[in-house]
Amino acid sequence: DSIDISNLIGQRDRALIALMLYTFARVGAVVTLRVSDFQKSGDSWFVRLKEKGSKSREIRVHDEAAQYILTYLVNAGLSN
C-alpha cells in the first residue's frame, strides 16, 4: 500500500517488487526482462528469467503479481 500506484512509475515498481517477492528472482534477472519474456500458457502466466552464467529458467508467476504486471503493461501501452 505504500507504493503510489496513481502513476506509471509506481505501477512499474509494484509489478517488479511483486515479481521479485513471488519468484525469489534476483534483481539483475528482473530488470533485464522484456515484454516477450512474460507469457501466458493455459490459465497461468510464466516469466522467462535470464540468470547468471547465461542460464535461463521459466517460472510460473503468482496470480497477484501477474495482475500487477498486466496492469502496468496495459497502462504503459506495452501490451497487444
PDB file of N, CA, C and O in Angstrom:
ATOM      1  N   ASP A   1       0.813  -1.202   0.000  1.00  0.00           N
ATOM      2  CA  ASP A   1       0.000   0.000   0.000  1.00  0.00           C
ATOM      3  C   ASP A   1       0.857   1.266   0.000  1.00  0.00           C
ATOM      4  O   ASP A   1       0.352   2.347  -0.301  1.00  0.00           O
ATOM      5  N   SER A   2       2.125   1.152   0.328  1.00  0.00           N
ATOM      6  CA  SER A   2       2.960   2.348   0.422  1.00  0.00           C
ATOM      7  C   SER A   2       3.456   2.826  -0.945  1.00  0.00           C
ATOM      8  O   SER A   2       4.015   3.918  -1.046  1.00  0.00           O
ATOM      9  N   ILE A   3       3.259   2.030  -1.989  1.00  0.00           N
ATOM     10  CA  ILE A   3       3.675   2.451  -3.324  1.00  0.00           C
ATOM     11  C   ILE A   3       2.531   3.233  -3.956  1.00  0.00           C
ATOM     12  O   ILE A   3       1.398   2.754  -4.008  1.00  0.00           O
ATOM     13  N   ASP A   4       2.829   4.426  -4.433  1.00  0.00           N
ATOM     14  CA  ASP A   4       1.828   5.275  -5.078  1.00  0.00           C
ATOM     15  C   ASP A   4       1.584   4.749  -6.491  1.00  0.00           C
ATOM     16  O   ASP A   4       2.403   4.961  -7.385  1.00  0.00           O
ATOM     17  N   ILE A   5       0.466   4.066  -6.691  1.00  0.00           N
ATOM     18  CA  ILE A   5       0.180   3.462  -7.996  1.00  0.00           C
ATOM     19  C   ILE A   5      -0.694   4.359  -8.874  1.00  0.00           C
ATOM     20  O   ILE A   5      -1.246   3.901  -9.874  1.00  0.00           O
ATOM     21  N   SER A   6      -0.819   5.629  -8.505  1.00  0.00           N
ATOM     22  CA  SER A   6      -1.590   6.549  -9.327  1.00  0.00           C
ATOM     23  C   SER A   6      -0.809   6.997 -10.560  1.00  0.00           C
ATOM     24  O   SER A   6      -1.360   7.657 -11.441  1.00  0.00           O
ATOM     25  N   ASN A   7       0.472   6.639 -10.624  1.00  0.00           N
ATOM     26  CA  ASN A   7       1.273   6.986 -11.800  1.00  0.00           C
ATOM     27  C   ASN A   7       1.964   5.729 -12.334  1.00  0.00           C
ATOM     28  O   ASN A   7       2.013   4.696 -11.666  1.00  0.00           O
ATOM     29  N   LEU A   8       2.483   5.838 -13.524  1.00  0.00           N
ATOM     30  CA  LEU A   8       3.091   4.701 -14.214  1.00  0.00           C
ATOM     31  C   LEU A   8       4.332   4.170 -13.503  1.00  0.00           C
ATOM     32  O   LEU A   8       4.556   2.959 -13.482  1.00  0.00           O
ATOM     33  N   ILE A   9       5.126   5.038 -12.932  1.00  0.00           N
ATOM     34  CA  ILE A   9       6.335   4.614 -12.230  1.00  0.00           C
ATOM     35  C   ILE A   9       5.986   3.767 -11.014  1.00  0.00           C
ATOM     36  O   ILE A   9       6.640   2.756 -10.759  1.00  0.00           O
ATOM     37  N   GLY A  10       4.977   4.161 -10.270  1.00  0.00           N
ATOM     38  CA  GLY A  10       4.530   3.378  -9.119  1.00  0.00           C
ATOM     39  C   GLY A  10       3.994   2.020  -9.528  1.00  0.00           C
ATOM     40  O   GLY A  10       4.244   1.022  -8.852  1.00  0.00           O
ATOM     41  N   GLN A  11       3.254   1.975 -10.636  1.00  0.00           N
ATOM     42  CA  GLN A  11       2.733   0.703 -11.133  1.00  0.00           C
ATOM     43  C   GLN A  11       3.873  -0.219 -11.567  1.00  0.00           C
ATOM     44  O   GLN A  11       3.830  -1.425 -11.320  1.00  0.00           O
ATOM     45  N   ARG A  12       4.881   0.348 -12.209  1.00  0.00           N
ATOM     46  CA  ARG A  12       6.053  -0.438 -12.615  1.00  0.00           C
ATOM     47  C   ARG A  12       6.780  -0.983 -11.398  1.00  0.00           C
ATOM     48  O   ARG A  12       7.128  -2.163 -11.353  1.00  0.00           O
ATOM     49  N   ASP A  13       7.008  -0.132 -10.417  1.00  0.00           N
ATOM     50  CA  ASP A  13       7.715  -0.552  -9.210  1.00  0.00           C
ATOM     51  C   ASP A  13       6.959  -1.653  -8.478  1.00  0.00           C
ATOM     52  O   ASP A  13       7.562  -2.624  -8.021  1.00  0.00           O
ATOM     53  N   ARG A  14       5.634  -1.506  -8.365  1.00  0.00           N
ATOM     54  CA  ARG A  14       4.820  -2.531  -7.697  1.00  0.00           C
ATOM     55  C   ARG A  14       4.922  -3.860  -8.439  1.00  0.00           C
ATOM     56  O   ARG A  14       5.026  -4.913  -7.810  1.00  0.00           O
ATOM     57  N   ALA A  15       4.893  -3.821  -9.777  1.00  0.00           N
ATOM     58  CA  ALA A  15       4.985  -5.045 -10.574  1.00  0.00           C
ATOM     59  C   ALA A  15       6.345  -5.720 -10.392  1.00  0.00           C
ATOM     60  O   ALA A  15       6.416  -6.938 -10.231  1.00  0.00           O
ATOM     61  N   LEU A  16       7.413  -4.940 -10.418  1.00  0.00           N
ATOM     62  CA  LEU A  16       8.758  -5.507 -10.274  1.00  0.00           C
ATOM     63  C   LEU A  16       8.984  -6.086  -8.881  1.00  0.00           C
ATOM     64  O   LEU A  16       9.547  -7.172  -8.737  1.00  0.00           O
ATOM     65  N   ILE A  17       8.548  -5.366  -7.866  1.00  0.00           N
ATOM     66  CA  ILE A  17       8.729  -5.849  -6.495  1.00  0.00           C
ATOM     67  C   ILE A  17       7.910  -7.118  -6.267  1.00  0.00           C
ATOM     68  O   ILE A  17       8.401  -8.067  -5.657  1.00  0.00           O
ATOM     69  N   ALA A  18       6.673  -7.144  -6.746  1.00  0.00           N
ATOM     70  CA  ALA A  18       5.837  -8.347  -6.602  1.00  0.00           C
ATOM     71  C   ALA A  18       6.472  -9.524  -7.320  1.00  0.00           C
ATOM     72  O   ALA A  18       6.474 -10.640  -6.801  1.00  0.00           O
ATOM     73  N   LEU A  19       7.011  -9.287  -8.508  1.00  0.00           N
ATOM     74  CA  LEU A  19       7.652 -10.375  -9.253  1.00  0.00           C
ATOM     75  C   LEU A  19       8.860 -10.921  -8.491  1.00  0.00           C
ATOM     76  O   LEU A  19       9.055 -12.135  -8.423  1.00  0.00           O
ATOM     77  N   MET A  20       9.662 -10.035  -7.925  1.00  0.00           N
ATOM     78  CA  MET A  20      10.823 -10.493  -7.159  1.00  0.00           C
ATOM     79  C   MET A  20      10.399 -11.247  -5.897  1.00  0.00           C
ATOM     80  O   MET A  20      11.005 -12.260  -5.548  1.00  0.00           O
ATOM     81  N   LEU A  21       9.372 -10.763  -5.219  1.00  0.00           N
ATOM     82  CA  LEU A  21       8.915 -11.420  -3.994  1.00  0.00           C
ATOM     83  C   LEU A  21       8.304 -12.797  -4.259  1.00  0.00           C
ATOM     84  O   LEU A  21       8.590 -13.752  -3.536  1.00  0.00           O
ATOM     85  N   TYR A  22       7.481 -12.899  -5.272  1.00  0.00           N
ATOM     86  CA  TYR A  22       6.785 -14.156  -5.530  1.00  0.00           C
ATOM     87  C   TYR A  22       7.642 -15.196  -6.245  1.00  0.00           C
ATOM     88  O   TYR A  22       7.338 -16.387  -6.171  1.00  0.00           O
ATOM     89  N   THR A  23       8.706 -14.780  -6.935  1.00  0.00           N
ATOM     90  CA  THR A  23       9.543 -15.740  -7.664  1.00  0.00           C
ATOM     91  C   THR A  23      10.927 -15.914  -7.049  1.00  0.00           C
ATOM     92  O   THR A  23      11.678 -16.798  -7.464  1.00  0.00           O
ATOM     93  N   PHE A  24      11.275 -15.088  -6.069  1.00  0.00           N
ATOM     94  CA  PHE A  24      12.613 -15.094  -5.476  1.00  0.00           C
ATOM     95  C   PHE A  24      13.696 -14.850  -6.521  1.00  0.00           C
ATOM     96  O   PHE A  24      14.823 -15.327  -6.387  1.00  0.00           O
ATOM     97  N   ALA A  25      13.342 -14.101  -7.564  1.00  0.00           N
ATOM     98  CA  ALA A  25      14.298 -13.808  -8.633  1.00  0.00           C
ATOM     99  C   ALA A  25      15.258 -12.707  -8.184  1.00  0.00           C
ATOM    100  O   ALA A  25      14.919 -11.852  -7.365  1.00  0.00           O
ATOM    101  N   ARG A  26      16.446 -12.756  -8.736  1.00  0.00           N
ATOM    102  CA  ARG A  26      17.440 -11.724  -8.460  1.00  0.00           C
ATOM    103  C   ARG A  26      17.040 -10.420  -9.146  1.00  0.00           C
ATOM    104  O   ARG A  26      16.356 -10.435 -10.169  1.00  0.00           O
ATOM    105  N   VAL A  27      17.465  -9.307  -8.583  1.00  0.00           N
ATOM    106  CA  VAL A  27      17.177  -8.001  -9.167  1.00  0.00           C
ATOM    107  C   VAL A  27      17.723  -7.939 -10.590  1.00  0.00           C
ATOM    108  O   VAL A  27      17.052  -7.446 -11.496  1.00  0.00           O
ATOM    109  N   GLY A  28      18.931  -8.435 -10.783  1.00  0.00           N
ATOM    110  CA  GLY A  28      19.550  -8.404 -12.109  1.00  0.00           C
ATOM    111  C   GLY A  28      18.761  -9.169 -13.154  1.00  0.00           C
ATOM    112  O   GLY A  28      18.727  -8.772 -14.318  1.00  0.00           O
ATOM    113  N   ALA A  29      18.127 -10.259 -12.751  1.00  0.00           N
ATOM    114  CA  ALA A  29      17.322 -11.042 -13.691  1.00  0.00           C
ATOM    115  C   ALA A  29      16.012 -10.336 -14.016  1.00  0.00           C
ATOM    116  O   ALA A  29      15.524 -10.414 -15.143  1.00  0.00           O
ATOM    117  N   VAL A  30      15.449  -9.655 -13.040  1.00  0.00           N
ATOM    118  CA  VAL A  30      14.153  -8.992 -13.245  1.00  0.00           C
ATOM    119  C   VAL A  30      14.299  -7.723 -14.083  1.00  0.00           C
ATOM    120  O   VAL A  30      13.461  -7.464 -14.947  1.00  0.00           O
ATOM    121  N   VAL A  31      15.327  -6.940 -13.852  1.00  0.00           N
ATOM    122  CA  VAL A  31      15.449  -5.674 -14.575  1.00  0.00           C
ATOM    123  C   VAL A  31      15.842  -5.864 -16.039  1.00  0.00           C
ATOM    124  O   VAL A  31      15.749  -4.919 -16.823  1.00  0.00           O
ATOM    125  N   THR A  32      16.272  -7.045 -16.417  1.00  0.00           N
ATOM    126  CA  THR A  32      16.614  -7.293 -17.825  1.00  0.00           C
ATOM    127  C   THR A  32      15.464  -7.930 -18.602  1.00  0.00           C
ATOM    128  O   THR A  32      15.625  -8.277 -19.772  1.00  0.00           O
ATOM    129  N   LEU A  33      14.315  -8.086 -17.966  1.00  0.00           N
ATOM    130  CA  LEU A  33      13.165  -8.701 -18.636  1.00  0.00           C
ATOM    131  C   LEU A  33      12.662  -7.846 -19.786  1.00  0.00           C
ATOM    132  O   LEU A  33      12.764  -6.619 -19.769  1.00  0.00           O
ATOM    133  N   ARG A  34      12.118  -8.524 -20.783  1.00  0.00           N
ATOM    134  CA  ARG A  34      11.437  -7.871 -21.897  1.00  0.00           C
ATOM    135  C   ARG A  34       9.976  -8.289 -21.846  1.00  0.00           C
ATOM    136  O   ARG A  34       9.640  -9.287 -21.209  1.00  0.00           O
ATOM    137  N   VAL A  35       9.130  -7.558 -22.491  1.00  0.00           N
ATOM    138  CA  VAL A  35       7.703  -7.883 -22.504  1.00  0.00           C
ATOM    139  C   VAL A  35       7.491  -9.299 -23.030  1.00  0.00           C
ATOM    140  O   VAL A  35       6.612 -10.013 -22.548  1.00  0.00           O
ATOM    141  N   SER A  36       8.277  -9.703 -24.000  1.00  0.00           N
ATOM    142  CA  SER A  36       8.126 -11.043 -24.588  1.00  0.00           C
ATOM    143  C   SER A  36       8.508 -12.163 -23.617  1.00  0.00           C
ATOM    144  O   SER A  36       8.185 -13.323 -23.869  1.00  0.00           O
ATOM    145  N   ASP A  37       9.184 -11.842 -22.521  1.00  0.00           N
ATOM    146  CA  ASP A  37       9.537 -12.851 -21.513  1.00  0.00           C
ATOM    147  C   ASP A  37       8.364 -13.187 -20.599  1.00  0.00           C
ATOM    148  O   ASP A  37       8.442 -14.140 -19.823  1.00  0.00           O
ATOM    149  N   PHE A  38       7.296 -12.431 -20.679  1.00  0.00           N
ATOM    150  CA  PHE A  38       6.101 -12.632 -19.868  1.00  0.00           C
ATOM    151  C   PHE A  38       5.024 -13.212 -20.780  1.00  0.00           C
ATOM    152  O   PHE A  38       4.494 -12.515 -21.644  1.00  0.00           O
ATOM    153  N   GLN A  39       4.699 -14.504 -20.582  1.00  0.00           N
ATOM    154  CA  GLN A  39       3.794 -15.196 -21.498  1.00  0.00           C
ATOM    155  C   GLN A  39       2.749 -16.003 -20.750  1.00  0.00           C
ATOM    156  O   GLN A  39       2.951 -16.443 -19.618  1.00  0.00           O
ATOM    157  N   LYS A  40       1.614 -16.180 -21.437  1.00  0.00           N
ATOM    158  CA  LYS A  40       0.537 -16.981 -20.867  1.00  0.00           C
ATOM    159  C   LYS A  40       0.575 -18.372 -21.475  1.00  0.00           C
ATOM    160  O   LYS A  40       0.769 -18.539 -22.679  1.00  0.00           O
ATOM    161  N   SER A  41       0.387 -19.364 -20.620  1.00  0.00           N
ATOM    162  CA  SER A  41       0.315 -20.752 -21.060  1.00  0.00           C
ATOM    163  C   SER A  41      -0.855 -21.388 -20.321  1.00  0.00           C
ATOM    164  O   SER A  41      -0.783 -21.612 -19.113  1.00  0.00           O
ATOM    165  N   GLY A  42      -1.920 -21.674 -21.039  1.00  0.00           N
ATOM    166  CA  GLY A  42      -3.114 -22.202 -20.391  1.00  0.00           C
ATOM    167  C   GLY A  42      -3.744 -21.130 -19.535  1.00  0.00           C
ATOM    168  O   GLY A  42      -4.036 -20.037 -20.022  1.00  0.00           O
ATOM    169  N   ASP A  43      -3.959 -21.427 -18.261  1.00  0.00           N
ATOM    170  CA  ASP A  43      -4.557 -20.462 -17.337  1.00  0.00           C
ATOM    171  C   ASP A  43      -3.527 -19.687 -16.534  1.00  0.00           C
ATOM    172  O   ASP A  43      -3.893 -18.823 -15.737  1.00  0.00           O
ATOM    173  N   SER A  44      -2.250 -19.976 -16.727  1.00  0.00           N
ATOM    174  CA  SER A  44      -1.195 -19.379 -15.902  1.00  0.00           C
ATOM    175  C   SER A  44      -0.271 -18.498 -16.723  1.00  0.00           C
ATOM    176  O   SER A  44      -0.116 -18.671 -17.932  1.00  0.00           O
ATOM    177  N   TRP A  45       0.338 -17.547 -16.027  1.00  0.00           N
ATOM    178  CA  TRP A  45       1.358 -16.692 -16.623  1.00  0.00           C
ATOM    179  C   TRP A  45       2.731 -17.181 -16.187  1.00  0.00           C
ATOM    180  O   TRP A  45       2.917 -17.624 -15.054  1.00  0.00           O
ATOM    181  N   PHE A  46       3.689 -17.093 -17.105  1.00  0.00           N
ATOM    182  CA  PHE A  46       5.062 -17.512 -16.845  1.00  0.00           C
ATOM    183  C   PHE A  46       6.009 -16.394 -17.244  1.00  0.00           C
ATOM    184  O   PHE A  46       5.702 -15.579 -18.114  1.00  0.00           O
ATOM    185  N   VAL A  47       7.152 -16.370 -16.601  1.00  0.00           N
ATOM    186  CA  VAL A  47       8.187 -15.411 -16.951  1.00  0.00           C
ATOM    187  C   VAL A  47       9.475 -16.186 -17.209  1.00  0.00           C
ATOM    188  O   VAL A  47       9.811 -17.122 -16.484  1.00  0.00           O
ATOM    189  N   ARG A  48      10.179 -15.779 -18.247  1.00  0.00           N
ATOM    190  CA  ARG A  48      11.453 -16.408 -18.591  1.00  0.00           C
ATOM    191  C   ARG A  48      12.568 -15.507 -18.086  1.00  0.00           C
ATOM    192  O   ARG A  48      12.767 -14.404 -18.596  1.00  0.00           O
ATOM    193  N   LEU A  49      13.293 -15.982 -17.081  1.00  0.00           N
ATOM    194  CA  LEU A  49      14.366 -15.211 -16.455  1.00  0.00           C
ATOM    195  C   LEU A  49      15.712 -15.652 -16.994  1.00  0.00           C
ATOM    196  O   LEU A  49      15.961 -16.843 -17.178  1.00  0.00           O
ATOM    197  N   LYS A  50      16.576 -14.682 -17.244  1.00  0.00           N
ATOM    198  CA  LYS A  50      17.948 -14.959 -17.657  1.00  0.00           C
ATOM    199  C   LYS A  50      18.822 -14.787 -16.427  1.00  0.00           C
ATOM    200  O   LYS A  50      18.969 -13.683 -15.902  1.00  0.00           O
ATOM    201  N   GLU A  51      19.395 -15.884 -15.978  1.00  0.00           N
ATOM    202  CA  GLU A  51      20.171 -15.893 -14.738  1.00  0.00           C
ATOM    203  C   GLU A  51      21.660 -15.798 -15.029  1.00  0.00           C
ATOM    204  O   GLU A  51      22.080 -15.676 -16.179  1.00  0.00           O
ATOM    205  N   LYS A  52      22.446 -15.856 -13.967  1.00  0.00           N
ATOM    206  CA  LYS A  52      23.906 -15.830 -14.087  1.00  0.00           C
ATOM    207  C   LYS A  52      24.385 -16.985 -14.952  1.00  0.00           C
ATOM    208  O   LYS A  52      23.757 -18.043 -15.000  1.00  0.00           O
ATOM    209  N   GLY A  53      25.486 -16.773 -15.624  1.00  0.00           N
ATOM    210  CA  GLY A  53      26.080 -17.832 -16.420  1.00  0.00           C
ATOM    211  C   GLY A  53      25.276 -18.168 -17.662  1.00  0.00           C
ATOM    212  O   GLY A  53      25.337 -19.297 -18.148  1.00  0.00           O
ATOM    213  N   SER A  54      24.527 -17.215 -18.181  1.00  0.00           N
ATOM    214  CA  SER A  54      23.703 -17.392 -19.386  1.00  0.00           C
ATOM    215  C   SER A  54      22.656 -18.486 -19.237  1.00  0.00           C
ATOM    216  O   SER A  54      22.204 -19.050 -20.234  1.00  0.00           O
ATOM    217  N   LYS A  55      22.267 -18.791 -18.009  1.00  0.00           N
ATOM    218  CA  LYS A  55      21.225 -19.790 -17.779  1.00  0.00           C
ATOM    219  C   LYS A  55      19.861 -19.117 -17.897  1.00  0.00           C
ATOM    220  O   LYS A  55      19.707 -17.938 -17.578  1.00  0.00           O
ATOM    221  N   SER A  56      18.886 -19.876 -18.356  1.00  0.00           N
ATOM    222  CA  SER A  56      17.530 -19.372 -18.488  1.00  0.00           C
ATOM    223  C   SER A  56      16.590 -20.324 -17.772  1.00  0.00           C
ATOM    224  O   SER A  56      16.759 -21.542 -17.836  1.00  0.00           O
ATOM    225  N   ARG A  57      15.597 -19.764 -17.089  1.00  0.00           N
ATOM    226  CA  ARG A  57      14.605 -20.622 -16.444  1.00  0.00           C
ATOM    227  C   ARG A  57      13.239 -19.969 -16.569  1.00  0.00           C
ATOM    228  O   ARG A  57      13.108 -18.745 -16.574  1.00  0.00           O
ATOM    229  N   GLU A  58      12.232 -20.816 -16.669  1.00  0.00           N
ATOM    230  CA  GLU A  58      10.863 -20.340 -16.794  1.00  0.00           C
ATOM    231  C   GLU A  58      10.133 -20.620 -15.490  1.00  0.00           C
ATOM    232  O   GLU A  58      10.159 -21.744 -14.986  1.00  0.00           O
ATOM    233  N   ILE A  59       9.480 -19.597 -14.942  1.00  0.00           N
ATOM    234  CA  ILE A  59       8.836 -19.702 -13.642  1.00  0.00           C
ATOM    235  C   ILE A  59       7.390 -19.244 -13.762  1.00  0.00           C
ATOM    236  O   ILE A  59       7.091 -18.249 -14.422  1.00  0.00           O
ATOM    237  N   ARG A  60       6.497 -19.986 -13.114  1.00  0.00           N
ATOM    238  CA  ARG A  60       5.093 -19.578 -13.063  1.00  0.00           C
ATOM    239  C   ARG A  60       4.995 -18.338 -12.180  1.00  0.00           C
ATOM    240  O   ARG A  60       5.630 -18.264 -11.128  1.00  0.00           O
ATOM    241  N   VAL A  61       4.200 -17.374 -12.610  1.00  0.00           N
ATOM    242  CA  VAL A  61       4.028 -16.126 -11.881  1.00  0.00           C
ATOM    243  C   VAL A  61       2.752 -16.204 -11.051  1.00  0.00           C
ATOM    244  O   VAL A  61       1.698 -16.595 -11.552  1.00  0.00           O
ATOM    245  N   HIS A  62       2.855 -15.834  -9.793  1.00  0.00           N
ATOM    246  CA  HIS A  62       1.700 -15.785  -8.896  1.00  0.00           C
ATOM    247  C   HIS A  62       0.621 -14.900  -9.518  1.00  0.00           C
ATOM    248  O   HIS A  62       0.934 -13.910 -10.181  1.00  0.00           O
ATOM    249  N   ASP A  63      -0.642 -15.252  -9.307  1.00  0.00           N
ATOM    250  CA  ASP A  63      -1.751 -14.525  -9.924  1.00  0.00           C
ATOM    251  C   ASP A  63      -1.753 -13.035  -9.581  1.00  0.00           C
ATOM    252  O   ASP A  63      -2.034 -12.202 -10.443  1.00  0.00           O
ATOM    253  N   GLU A  64      -1.445 -12.698  -8.340  1.00  0.00           N
ATOM    254  CA  GLU A  64      -1.428 -11.286  -7.941  1.00  0.00           C
ATOM    255  C   GLU A  64      -0.313 -10.520  -8.652  1.00  0.00           C
ATOM    256  O   GLU A  64      -0.526  -9.401  -9.120  1.00  0.00           O
ATOM    257  N   ALA A  65       0.866 -11.118  -8.732  1.00  0.00           N
ATOM    258  CA  ALA A  65       1.977 -10.480  -9.433  1.00  0.00           C
ATOM    259  C   ALA A  65       1.665 -10.343 -10.920  1.00  0.00           C
ATOM    260  O   ALA A  65       1.989  -9.327 -11.534  1.00  0.00           O
ATOM    261  N   ALA A  66       1.038 -11.362 -11.495  1.00  0.00           N
ATOM    262  CA  ALA A  66       0.665 -11.305 -12.908  1.00  0.00           C
ATOM    263  C   ALA A  66      -0.311 -10.160 -13.161  1.00  0.00           C
ATOM    264  O   ALA A  66      -0.200  -9.465 -14.171  1.00  0.00           O
ATOM    265  N   GLN A  67      -1.252  -9.961 -12.265  1.00  0.00           N
ATOM    266  CA  GLN A  67      -2.213  -8.866 -12.418  1.00  0.00           C
ATOM    267  C   GLN A  67      -1.516  -7.513 -12.341  1.00  0.00           C
ATOM    268  O   GLN A  67      -1.847  -6.602 -13.100  1.00  0.00           O
ATOM    269  N   TYR A  68      -0.564  -7.376 -11.441  1.00  0.00           N
ATOM    270  CA  TYR A  68       0.200  -6.122 -11.335  1.00  0.00           C
ATOM    271  C   TYR A  68       0.988  -5.864 -12.624  1.00  0.00           C
ATOM    272  O   TYR A  68       1.036  -4.736 -13.115  1.00  0.00           O
ATOM    273  N   ILE A  69       1.597  -6.910 -13.160  1.00  0.00           N
ATOM    274  CA  ILE A  69       2.374  -6.774 -14.395  1.00  0.00           C
ATOM    275  C   ILE A  69       1.461  -6.400 -15.553  1.00  0.00           C
ATOM    276  O   ILE A  69       1.785  -5.510 -16.339  1.00  0.00           O
ATOM    277  N   LEU A  70       0.320  -7.078 -15.663  1.00  0.00           N
ATOM    278  CA  LEU A  70      -0.625  -6.782 -16.741  1.00  0.00           C
ATOM    279  C   LEU A  70      -1.153  -5.351 -16.644  1.00  0.00           C
ATOM    280  O   LEU A  70      -1.289  -4.670 -17.660  1.00  0.00           O
ATOM    281  N   THR A  71      -1.446  -4.897 -15.440  1.00  0.00           N
ATOM    282  CA  THR A  71      -1.917  -3.522 -15.251  1.00  0.00           C
ATOM    283  C   THR A  71      -0.872  -2.531 -15.736  1.00  0.00           C
ATOM    284  O   THR A  71      -1.195  -1.575 -16.441  1.00  0.00           O
ATOM    285  N   TYR A  72       0.369  -2.756 -15.362  1.00  0.00           N
ATOM    286  CA  TYR A  72       1.445  -1.866 -15.809  1.00  0.00           C
ATOM    287  C   TYR A  72       1.598  -1.897 -17.324  1.00  0.00           C
ATOM    288  O   TYR A  72       1.702  -0.845 -17.953  1.00  0.00           O
ATOM    289  N   LEU A  73       1.612  -3.085 -17.918  1.00  0.00           N
ATOM    290  CA  LEU A  73       1.804  -3.203 -19.366  1.00  0.00           C
ATOM    291  C   LEU A  73       0.690  -2.503 -20.148  1.00  0.00           C
ATOM    292  O   LEU A  73       0.953  -1.824 -21.140  1.00  0.00           O
ATOM    293  N   VAL A  74      -0.547  -2.674 -19.696  1.00  0.00           N
ATOM    294  CA  VAL A  74      -1.676  -2.016 -20.370  1.00  0.00           C
ATOM    295  C   VAL A  74      -1.573  -0.505 -20.250  1.00  0.00           C
ATOM    296  O   VAL A  74      -1.709   0.207 -21.245  1.00  0.00           O
ATOM    297  N   ASN A  75      -1.333  -0.010 -19.044  1.00  0.00           N
ATOM    298  CA  ASN A  75      -1.260   1.433 -18.825  1.00  0.00           C
ATOM    299  C   ASN A  75      -0.046   2.076 -19.489  1.00  0.00           C
ATOM    300  O   ASN A  75      -0.075   3.261 -19.819  1.00  0.00           O
ATOM    301  N   ALA A  76       1.011   1.308 -19.683  1.00  0.00           N
ATOM    302  CA  ALA A  76       2.213   1.826 -20.344  1.00  0.00           C
ATOM    303  C   ALA A  76       2.112   1.700 -21.866  1.00  0.00           C
ATOM    304  O   ALA A  76       2.977   2.189 -22.592  1.00  0.00           O
ATOM    305  N   GLY A  77       1.059   1.046 -22.340  1.00  0.00           N
ATOM    306  CA  GLY A  77       0.898   0.858 -23.785  1.00  0.00           C
ATOM    307  C   GLY A  77       1.827  -0.184 -24.359  1.00  0.00           C
ATOM    308  O   GLY A  77       2.187  -0.119 -25.535  1.00  0.00           O
ATOM    309  N   LEU A  78       2.224  -1.153 -23.536  1.00  0.00           N
ATOM    310  CA  LEU A  78       3.173  -2.169 -23.974  1.00  0.00           C
ATOM    311  C   LEU A  78       2.516  -3.519 -24.277  1.00  0.00           C
ATOM    312  O   LEU A  78       3.197  -4.453 -24.699  1.00  0.00           O
ATOM    313  N   SER A  79       1.210  -3.632 -24.067  1.00  0.00           N
ATOM    314  CA  SER A  79       0.535  -4.910 -24.342  1.00  0.00           C
ATOM    315  C   SER A  79      -0.088  -4.865 -25.734  1.00  0.00           C
ATOM    316  O   SER A  79      -0.232  -3.807 -26.347  1.00  0.00           O
ATOM    317  N   ASN A  80      -0.447  -6.042 -26.200  1.00  0.00           N
ATOM    318  CA  ASN A  80      -1.054  -6.129 -27.545  1.00  0.00           C
ATOM    319  C   ASN A  80      -2.487  -5.694 -27.527  1.00  0.00           C
ATOM    320  O   ASN A  80      -3.148  -5.703 -28.565  1.00  0.00           O
TER     321      ASN A  80
END
